[in-house]
Amino acid sequence: MKAPRLLSALMLLQAHGRLSSRELAERLEISERTAHRDMEALSEAGVPVLAVRGAQGGWELANGWRTKVPGLDEAELRALLMAQPSALGDARLSAAAERAFGKLMAALPGNMRTQAESIRARLHVDPSGWRPSADDISMLPVVQDAIARDVKLSFQYRRADGETGPRTVEPYGVVCKQTVWYLVAQAQAGMRTYRVSRMSEVVALAIPFKRQAKFNLAEYWNASTARLAQTRESCVAMLGLAPEAVKSLNGWCQLTPANSAEELPGGWAAFEVGFESLSQAQFVALGLGSKACVLAPDELRRKVGEEILAAASVRIQNDSA
């Protein structure tokens, strides 16, 4: 623990200038006596720590001395700072990343540190969605440990359909997609992807494995998601839409003007709209109510019609009661 604490103390002095033993103790959560000993240890290690006496005294680094970091040009610094720790979507990961950012900021030259603080103040990343996420990534540290040590991983996995079973895999990497974490691992049937929030009883085994030498995590992920998009059920529907419905749908999907053989009410227009599935198209069409009508395909028209009749039947029965 002492080495990380000494480095943290050094970074604090570099970032804030002069600090008293009390201030160092409070920030590092140690005693003032330990803070004093840490300053002596830094001095013995060759770091020019100066003790300034008096009411405004404390500890500071010799003028012009600072730790060295690789040179960053303006574009590199801006790109690095755009990767806000909050984008990780997990409080513990964000806190650790924030500490790392603090050390980086402290090691930057004064003019570049001012610029970096300005960039960060002008960017806010909100990792939460409009709908609450129930993803539990408490198993992620164990997964990361197994990946770092190239050892096999054992866990219980709950599939999307609710079926749960044991898995033993060779973990190759993790991917974070919009705050959802996935494990990419070699299983008996080949390379597979597992959602971390569906993993439980995760254990990093003491069984090493040899990674594929040319495996590229980003390339695998891109190819995997492309295959998923191709196999995903899709539905293109032709809808007759009132102006209010057009305005509602324009915010989240692409509307392609279409020619309809059916006569539409005044101000309405026909559009082709792409959906991920027939059920999604049905949900949207019903949600638009009297502001939309289904022109095609026939299966969608039938399903929407049946749903409307069923809803009307329930209401009639309730009124009769």
C-alpha positions, 0 to 999 in steps of 0.5 A: 500500500505504501508505494501507491500512497507515495505516488498519490501524495506526489500527485497531490503536491504536483496538482495543488502546490503546497499542502500541509501535513494535515491536508495530506493526511485528510486527502490520503486518509492517513495520520499526520505522522504517517504523512510526515514520514511519507514526505521523508520517504519521497525525499530519500527516493530523490524527489525534491520535496521541500518543507516550508515552515510557518503559519502558511507552511507545508510541503511542496515540490522544488520549483519547476520539478514534476513527474514526466508523462509522454508528450501529448499534442492537443488533438491527442489530449482532447481525444483522451479527455473525451473518454469521460470515466462516467461513460463506464456506467458503473460507480466503482469503475468510474471512481477508479478511472477518475483517480487515474484521470486525476493522476494524469491531470497532475502530471501535465504541464501547467498550461496543458492542465488548464486546457484539459480542465477546460475541456472536461468542464465542457463535456458531460456524459450521462451513462444512464438511459431514459429507461432504468437499467437493471444490469448487474455487473458485480461479477465483472472484476472476476471476469477481468481478473481471469482475462488478465491472467489467461485462466479459464472461467467457470460460471452459471449463465442465464440465457434470454429465455430464462434457461440457466446452466453451467459454462466453462470458457476461455475468456478473451476480452470484454466489450462495453456497449452503451453501458452493457458489458459482454464477455467474449470467450472461447467455448467448446462450440467456438467463440461465444458472447455472454452478457455479464449481468446474466452471469453468476457464481463466477470463478476464475479457475487455476487452469491457464489456456493459450490464447489464439495469437491473431485474435482481434477483439474489435474485429470479432465484435464487429463481425459478430454484431454484423451477423446478428443484424443480418439474421434479425427478423425484420419487417417493412410496413406501409403505413398511412399517417396523419401529420401528427404521426409523421412528426412522432415517428420522424424522431426515431425511424426513417420514413420513406414516402410511398404510393398507396392505392388506397385513398387516405384522409386529407393531409395524410400520406403513405410511408414505408417504415422499417421495423425490427419485427412484425410485433414491433410494427404492430405495437407502433401502429396500435400506439398511434391509434387513430393517427395511423392505418396499416396499408401493408403487409396483410399479416400486419393489417390482420394482427392490428385489426384482431387486436382492435376487435379484442380490445373493443370486445373487452370494453363492451363486456365491461360496460355490460357488467 
